[in-house]
Amino acid sequence: MTVLDAHNAGADGCEHHAARLLASLERGRVYPLPDAPAGAAIRVFTAADSIRPFPWVDGPRTQPNQRSRAENRRQGVTE
């Protein structure tokens, strides 16, 4: 998988790590590498929606930028 940020800087990685990275980016995009299995980009995009940004940071998650996009939608927070 290739994950690009808003400035087209990118990183390649597996589906798991691509989802983690995508969850931490604003306006990030994901593209499958040539040897990726079918549907990989959709799986990464879907997984990133429910992953909290910067999941390696401990502590309470009280601000919208600390919660997953899915959590924010459930709480009625718009970006």
Protein Blocks (a to p, Z undefined) as FASTA:
>chain_A
ZZddfkopacdddfklmmmmmmmpghiacdddfklcehklmmmmmmmmmpcehklbgcdd
fbfklpcfklmmmnopaZZ
